Amino acid sequence: MTPEQRGQLLNHLDSVNAASKSIDAMSDWYIVFNRPTGRLEWQAALKLNGILGGGVSARLATPVDTWEADIYGQLEVKMAFLPRAVRLNPVEWRPKRPHTNPANAPRGLALQTFFGRWHPYEINRDQDVNVFLQGAVGIADALPDGIISFSDYLKFCAIVWKCPDIERVPPPPWSRSLL
């Protein structure tokens, strides 16, 4: 990535992060068979400040064989000069594995290990841009206490993503019979 492209990416991420967002059209959960049991995913295009465009969507994912666990969500931003979407403000609730922050994280977060976590854009903005492409370790912060259900998880995502519509996403069609 050239320095000019890095600047374009960060400027666009700044505006996406700051924008009020809404779902263009509500979608359904679908199954992706990339693991033995599969993964449930939900994705929808987002409007920024009421306008569709900017290549922004919200994505949620969870294994089929879990129940209110291992849920991952993020905003995804596509840029013409990048081979795939970058992730913005990922939120992980009850993941299977912890995340340990790098030593260069801000005071109080350096080398901290979290299970329930999110990666605030403001903390990661000045890091290597590869954190947005999952090519470098990003800096996470703990999820607040009180997130005990999928509904609570969506409320938190709605706040940090500035997208109140996220609260209307239906729960994944988990099957307790698979447990």
C-alpha positions in Angstrom: 0.0 0.0 0.0 1.4 3.4 -1.0 1.5 6.3 1.5 -1.2 8.0 -0.6 -3.4 4.9 -0.4 -2.8 4.7 3.4 -3.9 8.3 3.7 -7.0 7.6 1.6 -7.9 4.5 3.7 -7.5 6.3 7.0 -9.5 9.3 5.8 -12.3 7.1 4.7 -12.2 5.0 7.9 -12.4 8.3 9.9 -15.5 9.3 8.0 -17.1 5.9 8.2 -16.4 5.6 12.0 -17.9 9.1 12.6 -21.0 8.6 10.5 -24.4 7.7 11.7 -25.3 4.4 10.1 -28.5 2.5 9.2 -29.2 -0.8 7.5 -30.2 -0.5 3.9 -32.2 -3.7 3.9 -32.6 -6.3 6.6 -31.2 -9.7 5.6 -31.4 -13.2 7.0 -28.8 -15.4 8.5 -27.2 -17.9 6.2 -24.8 -20.9 6.6 -21.3 -20.9 5.3 -19.8 -24.4 5.1 -16.1 -23.6 5.7 -15.8 -25.8 8.9 -17.1 -29.3 9.7 -20.3 -27.9 11.4 -20.5 -24.6 9.4 -20.8 -21.0 10.4 -23.9 -18.8 10.6 -23.4 -15.4 9.0 -25.5 -12.2 8.7 -24.5 -9.3 6.5 -26.2 -6.1 5.4 -25.1 -3.0 3.4 -25.1 0.2 5.5 -26.2 3.8 4.7 -23.8 6.5 6.0 -25.7 9.5 7.2 -28.7 8.3 5.3 -26.9 7.8 2.0 -26.1 4.3 0.5 -22.5 4.1 -0.7 -19.0 4.0 0.6 -18.8 0.3 0.4 -19.7 -0.3 4.1 -21.5 -3.3 5.5 -22.0 -4.9 8.9 -21.2 -8.6 9.4 -22.0 -11.0 12.3 -20.8 -14.6 12.5 -21.1 -17.5 14.9 -20.6 -21.3 14.7 -23.7 -23.3 14.0 -23.1 -25.5 16.9 -22.9 -22.9 19.7 -25.6 -21.1 21.7 -25.0 -17.4 22.5 -21.2 -17.9 22.3 -18.3 -17.2 20.0 -20.0 -14.3 18.2 -17.9 -12.0 16.1 -19.1 -8.8 14.5 -17.5 -6.0 12.6 -18.1 -3.2 10.1 -16.5 -4.0 6.7 -15.3 -1.3 4.4 -14.3 -2.0 0.8 -11.7 0.2 -1.0 -11.0 -0.2 -4.7 -7.2 -0.5 -4.2 -7.5 -3.3 -1.6 -8.0 -7.0 -2.4 -10.5 -7.5 0.5 -12.6 -5.5 2.9 -11.0 -4.0 6.0 -12.6 -4.5 9.4 -13.6 -1.7 11.6 -14.5 -1.9 15.3 -14.7 -5.7 15.6 -16.6 -6.9 18.6 -16.1 -10.5 19.9 -18.4 -11.9 22.6 -17.7 -15.2 24.4 -15.0 -16.2 21.9 -13.2 -19.6 22.1 -9.7 -18.0 22.3 -8.3 -15.0 24.1 -6.5 -12.0 22.6 -3.3 -10.6 24.0 -2.5 -7.0 23.1 1.0 -6.1 21.8 3.5 -4.4 24.0 3.1 -1.1 22.2 -0.6 -0.7 23.2 -1.5 2.3 25.3 -0.9 2.3 29.0 -3.3 -0.1 30.8 -3.9 -2.2 27.7 -0.3 -3.3 26.8 0.1 -7.1 27.1 -3.4 -7.4 28.5 -5.3 -10.5 27.6 -9.1 -10.4 27.0 -11.8 -12.9 26.1 -14.9 -10.7 25.5 -13.3 -7.7 23.6 -13.6 -5.1 21.0 -11.0 -3.3 18.9 -11.8 0.4 19.1 -10.9 2.3 15.9 -9.5 5.3 17.9 -6.9 3.1 19.6 -5.9 1.2 16.4 -6.0 4.2 14.0 -2.3 5.0 14.4 -1.1 1.4 14.4 0.1 -0.4 11.3 -2.8 -0.3 8.8 -2.5 -4.1 8.5 -4.5 -4.4 11.8 -7.5 -3.5 9.7 -6.7 -6.3 7.3 -5.9 -8.8 10.1 -2.2 -8.8 9.0 -1.0 -7.4 12.3 -2.1 -7.7 15.9 -4.6 -5.0 16.8 -5.3 -3.5 20.2 -8.4 -4.7 22.1 -10.3 -3.5 25.1 -12.6 -5.5 27.3 -16.3 -5.6 26.7 -18.2 -3.8 29.4 -19.9 -5.9 32.1 -23.5 -6.8 31.7 -23.4 -8.3 28.2 -25.1 -11.6 29.0 -27.3 -12.2 26.0 -27.3 -11.8 22.2 -29.6 -8.8 22.6 -27.1 -7.1 25.0 -24.3 -7.8 22.5 -26.3 -6.1 19.7 -27.0 -3.1 21.9 -23.3 -2.7 22.5 -22.6 -3.1 18.7 -25.3 -0.5 18.0 -23.5 2.0 20.2 -19.9 1.5 19.0 -20.9 1.2 15.4 -23.3 4.2 15.6 -26.0 2.0 14.0 -29.1 1.7 16.1 -30.7 -0.6 13.4 -28.3 -3.4 14.5 -30.5 -4.0 17.5 -33.2 -5.3 15.1 -31.0 -8.2 13.8 -32.8 -11.5 14.7 -30.9 -14.0 16.8 -29.0 -16.6 14.8 -30.9 -19.8 14.1 -28.7 -21.9 16.5 -29.9 -25.4 17.2 -29.7 -26.7 20.7 -30.0 -30.2 19.3 -26.5 -29.8 17.9 -24.9 -29.2 21.3 
